[in-house]
Amino acid sequence: MQIKKGIVLNKVCGETFLVPMGEENIDFSKLIGLNESSLLLWKRMEQGAFEADDLVKVLLDEYEIDETTARNDVEEFLNQFRSEELLMES
């Protein structure tokens, strides 16, 4: 998987958002606010191609949670990205 091109990380009033840029991403209903853990996942996603397991590892390395919780959180996060069409899946 990869994130769709044209999605930019932006801070507004201390909050972090993903902002779609460019004509193909002009739908501002796709603004996504990021909390601390989703920002960690986003930073890994920005590095290039990834799999869900890569993101699970990010959460396991950062937080004291079990693998099932991390996997459920990652799937929920990725499903939000899928529903907003912000992922390119191979």
HTML snippet that shows the backbone in 3Dmol.js (N, CA, C, O; Angstrom):
<script src="https://3Dmol.org/build/3Dmol-min.js"></script>
<div id="view" style="width:600px;height:400px;position:relative"></div>
<script>
const pdb = `
ATOM      1  N   MET A   1       0.834  -1.180   0.000  1.00  0.00           N
ATOM      2  CA  MET A   1       0.000   0.000   0.000  1.00  0.00           C
ATOM      3  C   MET A   1       0.876   1.241   0.000  1.00  0.00           C
ATOM      4  O   MET A   1       2.033   1.221   0.421  1.00  0.00           O
ATOM      5  N   GLN A   2       0.284   2.312  -0.485  1.00  0.00           N
ATOM      6  CA  GLN A   2       0.912   3.622  -0.410  1.00  0.00           C
ATOM      7  C   GLN A   2      -0.182   4.655  -0.209  1.00  0.00           C
ATOM      8  O   GLN A   2      -1.343   4.429  -0.549  1.00  0.00           O
ATOM      9  N   ILE A   3       0.212   5.796   0.350  1.00  0.00           N
ATOM     10  CA  ILE A   3      -0.751   6.877   0.451  1.00  0.00           C
ATOM     11  C   ILE A   3      -0.873   7.563  -0.906  1.00  0.00           C
ATOM     12  O   ILE A   3       0.086   7.610  -1.677  1.00  0.00           O
ATOM     13  N   LYS A   4      -2.037   8.082  -1.183  1.00  0.00           N
ATOM     14  CA  LYS A   4      -2.307   8.765  -2.438  1.00  0.00           C
ATOM     15  C   LYS A   4      -1.477  10.048  -2.489  1.00  0.00           C
ATOM     16  O   LYS A   4      -1.326  10.737  -1.480  1.00  0.00           O
ATOM     17  N   LYS A   5      -0.956  10.354  -3.636  1.00  0.00           N
ATOM     18  CA  LYS A   5      -0.175  11.580  -3.798  1.00  0.00           C
ATOM     19  C   LYS A   5      -1.089  12.789  -3.607  1.00  0.00           C
ATOM     20  O   LYS A   5      -2.281  12.742  -3.910  1.00  0.00           O
ATOM     21  N   GLY A   6      -0.508  13.863  -3.102  1.00  0.00           N
ATOM     22  CA  GLY A   6      -1.271  15.090  -2.935  1.00  0.00           C
ATOM     23  C   GLY A   6      -1.921  15.249  -1.577  1.00  0.00           C
ATOM     24  O   GLY A   6      -2.722  16.164  -1.385  1.00  0.00           O
ATOM     25  N   ILE A   7      -1.596  14.383  -0.629  1.00  0.00           N
ATOM     26  CA  ILE A   7      -2.122  14.520   0.724  1.00  0.00           C
ATOM     27  C   ILE A   7      -1.009  15.103   1.588  1.00  0.00           C
ATOM     28  O   ILE A   7       0.076  14.530   1.689  1.00  0.00           O
ATOM     29  N   VAL A   8      -1.287  16.242   2.208  1.00  0.00           N
ATOM     30  CA  VAL A   8      -0.260  16.989   2.925  1.00  0.00           C
ATOM     31  C   VAL A   8      -0.614  17.082   4.405  1.00  0.00           C
ATOM     32  O   VAL A   8      -1.769  17.314   4.763  1.00  0.00           O
ATOM     33  N   LEU A   9       0.376  16.901   5.251  1.00  0.00           N
ATOM     34  CA  LEU A   9       0.224  17.058   6.691  1.00  0.00           C
ATOM     35  C   LEU A   9       0.289  18.545   7.020  1.00  0.00           C
ATOM     36  O   LEU A   9       1.194  19.244   6.564  1.00  0.00           O
ATOM     37  N   ASN A  10      -0.674  19.031   7.814  1.00  0.00           N
ATOM     38  CA  ASN A  10      -0.724  20.445   8.129  1.00  0.00           C
ATOM     39  C   ASN A  10      -1.176  20.626   9.576  1.00  0.00           C
ATOM     40  O   ASN A  10      -2.036  19.890  10.058  1.00  0.00           O
ATOM     41  N   LYS A  11      -0.591  21.610  10.267  1.00  0.00           N
ATOM     42  CA  LYS A  11      -1.004  21.928  11.633  1.00  0.00           C
ATOM     43  C   LYS A  11      -1.807  23.218  11.615  1.00  0.00           C
ATOM     44  O   LYS A  11      -1.397  24.218  11.026  1.00  0.00           O
ATOM     45  N   VAL A  12      -2.964  23.174  12.276  1.00  0.00           N
ATOM     46  CA  VAL A  12      -3.831  24.341  12.377  1.00  0.00           C
ATOM     47  C   VAL A  12      -4.261  24.468  13.832  1.00  0.00           C
ATOM     48  O   VAL A  12      -4.888  23.561  14.379  1.00  0.00           O
ATOM     49  N   CYS A  13      -3.927  25.584  14.456  1.00  0.00           N
ATOM     50  CA  CYS A  13      -4.312  25.841  15.846  1.00  0.00           C
ATOM     51  C   CYS A  13      -3.934  24.685  16.766  1.00  0.00           C
ATOM     52  O   CYS A  13      -4.715  24.307  17.640  1.00  0.00           O
ATOM     53  N   GLY A  14      -2.753  24.128  16.576  1.00  0.00           N
ATOM     54  CA  GLY A  14      -2.257  23.063  17.425  1.00  0.00           C
ATOM     55  C   GLY A  14      -2.799  21.680  17.097  1.00  0.00           C
ATOM     56  O   GLY A  14      -2.413  20.702  17.737  1.00  0.00           O
ATOM     57  N   GLU A  15      -3.677  21.580  16.121  1.00  0.00           N
ATOM     58  CA  GLU A  15      -4.232  20.296  15.690  1.00  0.00           C
ATOM     59  C   GLU A  15      -3.574  19.881  14.378  1.00  0.00           C
ATOM     60  O   GLU A  15      -3.248  20.730  13.548  1.00  0.00           O
ATOM     61  N   THR A  16      -3.380  18.586  14.192  1.00  0.00           N
ATOM     62  CA  THR A  16      -2.756  18.072  12.981  1.00  0.00           C
ATOM     63  C   THR A  16      -3.820  17.483  12.068  1.00  0.00           C
ATOM     64  O   THR A  16      -4.650  16.683  12.502  1.00  0.00           O
ATOM     65  N   PHE A  17      -3.790  17.884  10.795  1.00  0.00           N
ATOM     66  CA  PHE A  17      -4.751  17.429   9.798  1.00  0.00           C
ATOM     67  C   PHE A  17      -4.033  16.967   8.545  1.00  0.00           C
ATOM     68  O   PHE A  17      -2.933  17.424   8.232  1.00  0.00           O
ATOM     69  N   LEU A  18      -4.674  16.057   7.838  1.00  0.00           N
ATOM     70  CA  LEU A  18      -4.256  15.703   6.487  1.00  0.00           C
ATOM     71  C   LEU A  18      -5.120  16.521   5.549  1.00  0.00           C
ATOM     72  O   LEU A  18      -6.346  16.524   5.659  1.00  0.00           O
ATOM     73  N   VAL A  19      -4.473  17.212   4.628  1.00  0.00           N
ATOM     74  CA  VAL A  19      -5.180  18.106   3.718  1.00  0.00           C
ATOM     75  C   VAL A  19      -4.949  17.635   2.284  1.00  0.00           C
ATOM     76  O   VAL A  19      -3.803  17.527   1.849  1.00  0.00           O
ATOM     77  N   PRO A  20      -6.025  17.353   1.544  1.00  0.00           N
ATOM     78  CA  PRO A  20      -5.872  16.975   0.138  1.00  0.00           C
ATOM     79  C   PRO A  20      -5.524  18.207  -0.692  1.00  0.00           C
ATOM     80  O   PRO A  20      -6.162  19.251  -0.560  1.00  0.00           O
ATOM     81  N   MET A  21      -4.514  18.084  -1.544  1.00  0.00           N
ATOM     82  CA  MET A  21      -4.075  19.199  -2.387  1.00  0.00           C
ATOM     83  C   MET A  21      -4.195  18.805  -3.853  1.00  0.00           C
ATOM     84  O   MET A  21      -4.171  17.618  -4.179  1.00  0.00           O
ATOM     85  N   GLY A  22      -4.323  19.769  -4.721  1.00  0.00           N
ATOM     86  CA  GLY A  22      -4.396  19.517  -6.155  1.00  0.00           C
ATOM     87  C   GLY A  22      -5.826  19.301  -6.617  1.00  0.00           C
ATOM     88  O   GLY A  22      -6.717  19.032  -5.811  1.00  0.00           O
ATOM     89  N   GLU A  23      -6.038  19.420  -7.912  1.00  0.00           N
ATOM     90  CA  GLU A  23      -7.379  19.324  -8.476  1.00  0.00           C
ATOM     91  C   GLU A  23      -8.055  17.995  -8.192  1.00  0.00           C
ATOM     92  O   GLU A  23      -9.252  17.962  -7.910  1.00  0.00           O
ATOM     93  N   GLU A  24      -7.314  16.900  -8.261  1.00  0.00           N
ATOM     94  CA  GLU A  24      -7.928  15.589  -8.046  1.00  0.00           C
ATOM     95  C   GLU A  24      -8.326  15.361  -6.599  1.00  0.00           C
ATOM     96  O   GLU A  24      -9.071  14.428  -6.300  1.00  0.00           O
ATOM     97  N   ASN A  25      -7.840  16.200  -5.702  1.00  0.00           N
ATOM     98  CA  ASN A  25      -8.122  16.055  -4.273  1.00  0.00           C
ATOM     99  C   ASN A  25      -8.870  17.255  -3.710  1.00  0.00           C
ATOM    100  O   ASN A  25      -8.732  17.557  -2.525  1.00  0.00           O
ATOM    101  N   ILE A  26      -9.640  17.930  -4.509  1.00  0.00           N
ATOM    102  CA  ILE A  26     -10.255  19.186  -4.104  1.00  0.00           C
ATOM    103  C   ILE A  26     -11.391  19.027  -3.091  1.00  0.00           C
ATOM    104  O   ILE A  26     -11.850  20.026  -2.535  1.00  0.00           O
ATOM    105  N   ASP A  27     -11.851  17.817  -2.838  1.00  0.00           N
ATOM    106  CA  ASP A  27     -12.950  17.567  -1.917  1.00  0.00           C
ATOM    107  C   ASP A  27     -12.487  17.764  -0.481  1.00  0.00           C
ATOM    108  O   ASP A  27     -11.814  16.897   0.076  1.00  0.00           O
ATOM    109  N   PHE A  28     -12.841  18.896   0.126  1.00  0.00           N
ATOM    110  CA  PHE A  28     -12.379  19.213   1.477  1.00  0.00           C
ATOM    111  C   PHE A  28     -13.143  18.449   2.555  1.00  0.00           C
ATOM    112  O   PHE A  28     -12.845  18.600   3.740  1.00  0.00           O
ATOM    113  N   SER A  29     -14.117  17.635   2.168  1.00  0.00           N
ATOM    114  CA  SER A  29     -14.773  16.785   3.155  1.00  0.00           C
ATOM    115  C   SER A  29     -13.832  15.664   3.583  1.00  0.00           C
ATOM    116  O   SER A  29     -14.126  14.932   4.528  1.00  0.00           O
ATOM    117  N   LYS A  30     -12.720  15.530   2.903  1.00  0.00           N
ATOM    118  CA  LYS A  30     -11.755  14.474   3.208  1.00  0.00           C
ATOM    119  C   LYS A  30     -10.684  14.913   4.194  1.00  0.00           C
ATOM    120  O   LYS A  30      -9.701  14.196   4.381  1.00  0.00           O
ATOM    121  N   LEU A  31     -10.841  16.074   4.834  1.00  0.00           N
ATOM    122  CA  LEU A  31      -9.894  16.470   5.867  1.00  0.00           C
ATOM    123  C   LEU A  31      -9.961  15.445   6.992  1.00  0.00           C
ATOM    124  O   LEU A  31     -11.043  15.067   7.443  1.00  0.00           O
ATOM    125  N   ILE A  32      -8.803  15.006   7.432  1.00  0.00           N
ATOM    126  CA  ILE A  32      -8.741  14.007   8.496  1.00  0.00           C
ATOM    127  C   ILE A  32      -7.860  14.541   9.616  1.00  0.00           C
ATOM    128  O   ILE A  32      -6.691  14.862   9.402  1.00  0.00           O
ATOM    129  N   GLY A  33      -8.428  14.632  10.807  1.00  0.00           N
ATOM    130  CA  GLY A  33      -7.665  15.024  11.979  1.00  0.00           C
ATOM    131  C   GLY A  33      -6.884  13.834  12.501  1.00  0.00           C
ATOM    132  O   GLY A  33      -7.389  12.712  12.524  1.00  0.00           O
ATOM    133  N   LEU A  34      -5.661  14.078  12.916  1.00  0.00           N
ATOM    134  CA  LEU A  34      -4.804  12.997  13.419  1.00  0.00           C
ATOM    135  C   LEU A  34      -4.517  13.192  14.900  1.00  0.00           C
ATOM    136  O   LEU A  34      -4.176  14.289  15.341  1.00  0.00           O
ATOM    137  N   ASN A  35      -4.659  12.111  15.658  1.00  0.00           N
ATOM    138  CA  ASN A  35      -4.219  12.143  17.044  1.00  0.00           C
ATOM    139  C   ASN A  35      -2.765  11.663  17.091  1.00  0.00           C
ATOM    140  O   ASN A  35      -2.153  11.432  16.047  1.00  0.00           O
ATOM    141  N   GLU A  36      -2.224  11.518  18.273  1.00  0.00           N
ATOM    142  CA  GLU A  36      -0.808  11.154  18.425  1.00  0.00           C
ATOM    143  C   GLU A  36      -0.466   9.830  17.751  1.00  0.00           C
ATOM    144  O   GLU A  36       0.538   9.735  17.045  1.00  0.00           O
ATOM    145  N   SER A  37      -1.290   8.812  17.961  1.00  0.00           N
ATOM    146  CA  SER A  37      -0.974   7.501  17.391  1.00  0.00           C
ATOM    147  C   SER A  37      -1.175   7.477  15.880  1.00  0.00           C
ATOM    148  O   SER A  37      -0.389   6.853  15.168  1.00  0.00           O
ATOM    149  N   SER A  38      -2.207   8.143  15.379  1.00  0.00           N
ATOM    150  CA  SER A  38      -2.401   8.152  13.930  1.00  0.00           C
ATOM    151  C   SER A  38      -1.323   8.986  13.244  1.00  0.00           C
ATOM    152  O   SER A  38      -0.983   8.721  12.091  1.00  0.00           O
ATOM    153  N   LEU A  39      -0.782   9.983  13.929  1.00  0.00           N
ATOM    154  CA  LEU A  39       0.340  10.749  13.373  1.00  0.00           C
ATOM    155  C   LEU A  39       1.576   9.852  13.250  1.00  0.00           C
ATOM    156  O   LEU A  39       2.311   9.947  12.267  1.00  0.00           O
ATOM    157  N   LEU A  40       1.807   8.991  14.231  1.00  0.00           N
ATOM    158  CA  LEU A  40       2.914   8.028  14.140  1.00  0.00           C
ATOM    159  C   LEU A  40       2.738   7.120  12.926  1.00  0.00           C
ATOM    160  O   LEU A  40       3.687   6.868  12.183  1.00  0.00           O
ATOM    161  N   LEU A  41       1.522   6.636  12.736  1.00  0.00           N
ATOM    162  CA  LEU A  41       1.250   5.763  11.587  1.00  0.00           C
ATOM    163  C   LEU A  41       1.461   6.524  10.277  1.00  0.00           C
ATOM    164  O   LEU A  41       2.063   5.997   9.341  1.00  0.00           O
ATOM    165  N   TRP A  42       0.968   7.755  10.213  1.00  0.00           N
ATOM    166  CA  TRP A  42       1.129   8.567   9.005  1.00  0.00           C
ATOM    167  C   TRP A  42       2.607   8.765   8.672  1.00  0.00           C
ATOM    168  O   TRP A  42       3.005   8.651   7.513  1.00  0.00           O
ATOM    169  N   LYS A  43       3.412   9.059   9.677  1.00  0.00           N
ATOM    170  CA  LYS A  43       4.837   9.280   9.429  1.00  0.00           C
ATOM    171  C   LYS A  43       5.493   8.024   8.845  1.00  0.00           C
ATOM    172  O   LYS A  43       6.378   8.127   7.996  1.00  0.00           O
ATOM    173  N   ARG A  44       5.067   6.846   9.294  1.00  0.00           N
ATOM    174  CA  ARG A  44       5.580   5.606   8.690  1.00  0.00           C
ATOM    175  C   ARG A  44       5.078   5.471   7.254  1.00  0.00           C
ATOM    176  O   ARG A  44       5.834   5.071   6.368  1.00  0.00           O
ATOM    177  N   MET A  45       3.828   5.795   7.021  1.00  0.00           N
ATOM    178  CA  MET A  45       3.243   5.695   5.686  1.00  0.00           C
ATOM    179  C   MET A  45       3.937   6.630   4.700  1.00  0.00           C
ATOM    180  O   MET A  45       4.070   6.293   3.523  1.00  0.00           O
ATOM    181  N   GLU A  46       4.375   7.789   5.158  1.00  0.00           N
ATOM    182  CA  GLU A  46       5.078   8.743   4.297  1.00  0.00           C
ATOM    183  C   GLU A  46       6.416   8.210   3.804  1.00  0.00           C
ATOM    184  O   GLU A  46       6.932   8.675   2.788  1.00  0.00           O
ATOM    185  N   GLN A  47       6.979   7.248   4.506  1.00  0.00           N
ATOM    186  CA  GLN A  47       8.296   6.715   4.146  1.00  0.00           C
ATOM    187  C   GLN A  47       8.265   5.863   2.886  1.00  0.00           C
ATOM    188  O   GLN A  47       9.315   5.580   2.309  1.00  0.00           O
ATOM    189  N   GLY A  48       7.092   5.454   2.454  1.00  0.00           N
ATOM    190  CA  GLY A  48       6.985   4.629   1.254  1.00  0.00           C
ATOM    191  C   GLY A  48       6.054   3.462   1.467  1.00  0.00           C
ATOM    192  O   GLY A  48       5.299   3.419   2.438  1.00  0.00           O
ATOM    193  N   ALA A  49       6.115   2.518   0.552  1.00  0.00           N
ATOM    194  CA  ALA A  49       5.204   1.370   0.577  1.00  0.00           C
ATOM    195  C   ALA A  49       5.200   0.708   1.955  1.00  0.00           C
ATOM    196  O   ALA A  49       6.227   0.625   2.629  1.00  0.00           O
ATOM    197  N   PHE A  50       4.026   0.243   2.350  1.00  0.00           N
ATOM    198  CA  PHE A  50       3.865  -0.369   3.663  1.00  0.00           C
ATOM    199  C   PHE A  50       2.762  -1.420   3.598  1.00  0.00           C
ATOM    200  O   PHE A  50       1.954  -1.452   2.670  1.00  0.00           O
ATOM    201  N   GLU A  51       2.758  -2.257   4.592  1.00  0.00           N
ATOM    202  CA  GLU A  51       1.701  -3.245   4.811  1.00  0.00           C
ATOM    203  C   GLU A  51       1.113  -2.980   6.190  1.00  0.00           C
ATOM    204  O   GLU A  51       1.714  -2.275   7.001  1.00  0.00           O
ATOM    205  N   ALA A  52      -0.034  -3.531   6.448  1.00  0.00           N
ATOM    206  CA  ALA A  52      -0.668  -3.360   7.758  1.00  0.00           C
ATOM    207  C   ALA A  52       0.278  -3.809   8.871  1.00  0.00           C
ATOM    208  O   ALA A  52       0.336  -3.174   9.924  1.00  0.00           O
ATOM    209  N   ASP A  53       1.015  -4.890   8.652  1.00  0.00           N
ATOM    210  CA  ASP A  53       1.949  -5.392   9.672  1.00  0.00           C
ATOM    211  C   ASP A  53       3.004  -4.353  10.047  1.00  0.00           C
ATOM    212  O   ASP A  53       3.428  -4.289  11.201  1.00  0.00           O
ATOM    213  N   ASP A  54       3.430  -3.538   9.077  1.00  0.00           N
ATOM    214  CA  ASP A  54       4.406  -2.478   9.370  1.00  0.00           C
ATOM    215  C   ASP A  54       3.823  -1.467  10.348  1.00  0.00           C
ATOM    216  O   ASP A  54       4.509  -0.994  11.254  1.00  0.00           O
ATOM    217  N   LEU A  55       2.555  -1.144  10.154  1.00  0.00           N
ATOM    218  CA  LEU A  55       1.898  -0.166  11.028  1.00  0.00           C
ATOM    219  C   LEU A  55       1.611  -0.753  12.405  1.00  0.00           C
ATOM    220  O   LEU A  55       1.691  -0.052  13.413  1.00  0.00           O
ATOM    221  N   VAL A  56       1.280  -2.034  12.445  1.00  0.00           N
ATOM    222  CA  VAL A  56       1.090  -2.709  13.734  1.00  0.00           C
ATOM    223  C   VAL A  56       2.383  -2.641  14.534  1.00  0.00           C
ATOM    224  O   VAL A  56       2.356  -2.371  15.734  1.00  0.00           O
ATOM    225  N   LYS A  57       3.509  -2.883  13.882  1.00  0.00           N
ATOM    226  CA  LYS A  57       4.815  -2.821  14.556  1.00  0.00           C
ATOM    227  C   LYS A  57       5.082  -1.428  15.126  1.00  0.00           C
ATOM    228  O   LYS A  57       5.631  -1.302  16.220  1.00  0.00           O
ATOM    229  N   VAL A  58       4.698  -0.388  14.394  1.00  0.00           N
ATOM    230  CA  VAL A  58       4.869   0.990  14.886  1.00  0.00           C
ATOM    231  C   VAL A  58       4.141   1.165  16.214  1.00  0.00           C
ATOM    232  O   VAL A  58       4.702   1.708  17.166  1.00  0.00           O
ATOM    233  N   LEU A  59       2.896   0.705  16.277  1.00  0.00           N
ATOM    234  CA  LEU A  59       2.126   0.851  17.520  1.00  0.00           C
ATOM    235  C   LEU A  59       2.696  -0.004  18.642  1.00  0.00           C
ATOM    236  O   LEU A  59       2.757   0.440  19.789  1.00  0.00           O
ATOM    237  N   LEU A  60       3.112  -1.224  18.325  1.00  0.00           N
ATOM    238  CA  LEU A  60       3.682  -2.101  19.352  1.00  0.00           C
ATOM    239  C   LEU A  60       4.990  -1.551  19.904  1.00  0.00           C
ATOM    240  O   LEU A  60       5.275  -1.697  21.093  1.00  0.00           O
ATOM    241  N   ASP A  61       5.783  -0.920  19.048  1.00  0.00           N
ATOM    242  CA  ASP A  61       7.059  -0.344  19.485  1.00  0.00           C
ATOM    243  C   ASP A  61       6.855   0.898  20.356  1.00  0.00           C
ATOM    244  O   ASP A  61       7.686   1.203  21.211  1.00  0.00           O
ATOM    245  N   GLU A  62       5.750   1.611  20.137  1.00  0.00           N
ATOM    246  CA  GLU A  62       5.529   2.889  20.822  1.00  0.00           C
ATOM    247  C   GLU A  62       4.680   2.763  22.089  1.00  0.00           C
ATOM    248  O   GLU A  62       4.891   3.491  23.059  1.00  0.00           O
ATOM    249  N   TYR A  63       3.730   1.845  22.073  1.00  0.00           N
ATOM    250  CA  TYR A  63       2.767   1.749  23.173  1.00  0.00           C
ATOM    251  C   TYR A  63       2.799   0.365  23.816  1.00  0.00           C
ATOM    252  O   TYR A  63       3.184  -0.619  23.184  1.00  0.00           O
ATOM    253  N   GLU A  64       2.401   0.307  25.044  1.00  0.00           N
ATOM    254  CA  GLU A  64       2.314  -0.969  25.766  1.00  0.00           C
ATOM    255  C   GLU A  64       0.924  -1.550  25.550  1.00  0.00           C
ATOM    256  O   GLU A  64       0.072  -1.509  26.437  1.00  0.00           O
ATOM    257  N   ILE A  65       0.712  -2.091  24.352  1.00  0.00           N
ATOM    258  CA  ILE A  65      -0.562  -2.713  24.005  1.00  0.00           C
ATOM    259  C   ILE A  65      -0.288  -4.093  23.406  1.00  0.00           C
ATOM    260  O   ILE A  65       0.828  -4.392  22.981  1.00  0.00           O
ATOM    261  N   ASP A  66      -1.321  -4.916  23.381  1.00  0.00           N
ATOM    262  CA  ASP A  66      -1.153  -6.244  22.802  1.00  0.00           C
ATOM    263  C   ASP A  66      -1.340  -6.173  21.288  1.00  0.00           C
ATOM    264  O   ASP A  66      -1.867  -5.195  20.758  1.00  0.00           O
ATOM    265  N   GLU A  67      -0.899  -7.223  20.608  1.00  0.00           N
ATOM    266  CA  GLU A  67      -0.928  -7.235  19.151  1.00  0.00           C
ATOM    267  C   GLU A  67      -2.352  -7.165  18.592  1.00  0.00           C
ATOM    268  O   GLU A  67      -2.579  -6.537  17.557  1.00  0.00           O
ATOM    269  N   THR A  68      -3.293  -7.793  19.255  1.00  0.00           N
ATOM    270  CA  THR A  68      -4.686  -7.765  18.781  1.00  0.00           C
ATOM    271  C   THR A  68      -5.231  -6.344  18.790  1.00  0.00           C
ATOM    272  O   THR A  68      -5.882  -5.924  17.834  1.00  0.00           O
ATOM    273  N   THR A  69      -4.973  -5.611  19.847  1.00  0.00           N
ATOM    274  CA  THR A  69      -5.420  -4.222  19.941  1.00  0.00           C
ATOM    275  C   THR A  69      -4.752  -3.378  18.859  1.00  0.00           C
ATOM    276  O   THR A  69      -5.411  -2.585  18.187  1.00  0.00           O
ATOM    277  N   ALA A  70      -3.451  -3.551  18.694  1.00  0.00           N
ATOM    278  CA  ALA A  70      -2.721  -2.790  17.678  1.00  0.00           C
ATOM    279  C   ALA A  70      -3.268  -3.102  16.287  1.00  0.00           C
ATOM    280  O   ALA A  70      -3.477  -2.191  15.486  1.00  0.00           O
ATOM    281  N   ARG A  71      -3.500  -4.368  15.996  1.00  0.00           N
ATOM    282  CA  ARG A  71      -4.008  -4.767  14.679  1.00  0.00           C
ATOM    283  C   ARG A  71      -5.410  -4.197  14.438  1.00  0.00           C
ATOM    284  O   ARG A  71      -5.705  -3.721  13.342  1.00  0.00           O
ATOM    285  N   ASN A  72      -6.268  -4.243  15.453  1.00  0.00           N
ATOM    286  CA  ASN A  72      -7.612  -3.674  15.314  1.00  0.00           C
ATOM    287  C   ASN A  72      -7.552  -2.172  15.067  1.00  0.00           C
ATOM    288  O   ASN A  72      -8.290  -1.647  14.234  1.00  0.00           O
ATOM    289  N   ASP A  73      -6.673  -1.481  15.794  1.00  0.00           N
ATOM    290  CA  ASP A  73      -6.525  -0.034  15.608  1.00  0.00           C
ATOM    291  C   ASP A  73      -6.019   0.294  14.207  1.00  0.00           C
ATOM    292  O   ASP A  73      -6.504   1.235  13.579  1.00  0.00           O
ATOM    293  N   VAL A  74      -5.058  -0.466  13.717  1.00  0.00           N
ATOM    294  CA  VAL A  74      -4.510  -0.244  12.376  1.00  0.00           C
ATOM    295  C   VAL A  74      -5.588  -0.489  11.324  1.00  0.00           C
ATOM    296  O   VAL A  74      -5.724   0.298  10.387  1.00  0.00           O
ATOM    297  N   GLU A  75      -6.353  -1.566  11.467  1.00  0.00           N
ATOM    298  CA  GLU A  75      -7.407  -1.855  10.482  1.00  0.00           C
ATOM    299  C   GLU A  75      -8.461  -0.754  10.465  1.00  0.00           C
ATOM    300  O   GLU A  75      -8.937  -0.369   9.397  1.00  0.00           O
ATOM    301  N   GLU A  76      -8.823  -0.252  11.626  1.00  0.00           N
ATOM    302  CA  GLU A  76      -9.783   0.858  11.696  1.00  0.00           C
ATOM    303  C   GLU A  76      -9.214   2.102  11.010  1.00  0.00           C
ATOM    304  O   GLU A  76      -9.910   2.782  10.257  1.00  0.00           O
ATOM    305  N   PHE A  77      -7.961   2.381  11.277  1.00  0.00           N
ATOM    306  CA  PHE A  77      -7.271   3.523  10.668  1.00  0.00           C
ATOM    307  C   PHE A  77      -7.229   3.376   9.151  1.00  0.00           C
ATOM    308  O   PHE A  77      -7.564   4.313   8.427  1.00  0.00           O
ATOM    309  N   LEU A  78      -6.816   2.199   8.666  1.00  0.00           N
ATOM    310  CA  LEU A  78      -6.725   1.971   7.225  1.00  0.00           C
ATOM    311  C   LEU A  78      -8.104   1.989   6.561  1.00  0.00           C
ATOM    312  O   LEU A  78      -8.238   2.471   5.435  1.00  0.00           O
ATOM    313  N   ASN A  79      -9.116   1.477   7.237  1.00  0.00           N
ATOM    314  CA  ASN A  79     -10.462   1.502   6.678  1.00  0.00           C
ATOM    315  C   ASN A  79     -10.962   2.929   6.494  1.00  0.00           C
ATOM    316  O   ASN A  79     -11.673   3.222   5.533  1.00  0.00           O
ATOM    317  N   GLN A  80     -10.589   3.819   7.416  1.00  0.00           N
ATOM    318  CA  GLN A  80     -10.952   5.233   7.249  1.00  0.00           C
ATOM    319  C   GLN A  80     -10.272   5.789   5.996  1.00  0.00           C
ATOM    320  O   GLN A  80     -10.898   6.503   5.213  1.00  0.00           O
ATOM    321  N   PHE A  81      -9.009   5.465   5.813  1.00  0.00           N
ATOM    322  CA  PHE A  81      -8.282   5.923   4.628  1.00  0.00           C
ATOM    323  C   PHE A  81      -8.881   5.338   3.355  1.00  0.00           C
ATOM    324  O   PHE A  81      -8.997   6.027   2.342  1.00  0.00           O
ATOM    325  N   ARG A  82      -9.257   4.075   3.410  1.00  0.00           N
ATOM    326  CA  ARG A  82      -9.890   3.445   2.240  1.00  0.00           C
ATOM    327  C   ARG A  82     -11.209   4.128   1.903  1.00  0.00           C
ATOM    328  O   ARG A  82     -11.483   4.406   0.735  1.00  0.00           O
ATOM    329  N   SER A  83     -12.024   4.399   2.911  1.00  0.00           N
ATOM    330  CA  SER A  83     -13.332   5.003   2.659  1.00  0.00           C
ATOM    331  C   SER A  83     -13.202   6.411   2.080  1.00  0.00           C
ATOM    332  O   SER A  83     -14.079   6.867   1.346  1.00  0.00           O
ATOM    333  N   GLU A  84     -12.130   7.086   2.405  1.00  0.00           N
ATOM    334  CA  GLU A  84     -11.876   8.426   1.868  1.00  0.00           C
ATOM    335  C   GLU A  84     -11.043   8.384   0.587  1.00  0.00           C
ATOM    336  O   GLU A  84     -10.692   9.422   0.028  1.00  0.00           O
ATOM    337  N   GLU A  85     -10.730   7.160   0.130  1.00  0.00           N
ATOM    338  CA  GLU A  85      -9.947   6.951  -1.092  1.00  0.00           C
ATOM    339  C   GLU A  85      -8.578   7.651  -1.041  1.00  0.00           C
ATOM    340  O   GLU A  85      -8.158   8.310  -1.991  1.00  0.00           O
ATOM    341  N   LEU A  86      -7.909   7.484   0.089  1.00  0.00           N
ATOM    342  CA  LEU A  86      -6.590   8.096   0.285  1.00  0.00           C
ATOM    343  C   LEU A  86      -5.453   7.099   0.187  1.00  0.00           C
ATOM    344  O   LEU A  86      -4.294   7.454   0.403  1.00  0.00           O
ATOM    345  N   LEU A  87      -5.774   5.846  -0.140  1.00  0.00           N
ATOM    346  CA  LEU A  87      -4.756   4.798  -0.266  1.00  0.00           C
ATOM    347  C   LEU A  87      -4.707   4.286  -1.695  1.00  0.00           C
ATOM    348  O   LEU A  87      -5.716   4.231  -2.398  1.00  0.00           O
ATOM    349  N   MET A  88      -3.505   3.915  -2.099  1.00  0.00           N
ATOM    350  CA  MET A  88      -3.318   3.189  -3.351  1.00  0.00           C
ATOM    351  C   MET A  88      -2.853   1.796  -2.947  1.00  0.00           C
ATOM    352  O   MET A  88      -1.759   1.629  -2.408  1.00  0.00           O
ATOM    353  N   GLU A  89      -3.686   0.803  -3.209  1.00  0.00           N
ATOM    354  CA  GLU A  89      -3.354  -0.554  -2.801  1.00  0.00           C
ATOM    355  C   GLU A  89      -2.847  -1.334  -3.993  1.00  0.00           C
ATOM    356  O   GLU A  89      -3.380  -1.232  -5.097  1.00  0.00           O
ATOM    357  N   SER A  90      -1.785  -2.132  -3.747  1.00  0.00           N
ATOM    358  CA  SER A  90      -1.203  -2.916  -4.841  1.00  0.00           C
ATOM    359  C   SER A  90      -1.810  -4.289  -4.934  1.00  0.00           C
ATOM    360  O   SER A  90      -1.430  -5.074  -5.803  1.00  0.00           O
TER     361      SER A  90
END
`;
const viewer = $3Dmol.createViewer("view");
viewer.addModel(pdb, "pdb");
viewer.setStyle({}, {cartoon: {color: "spectrum"}});
viewer.zoomTo();
viewer.render();
</script>
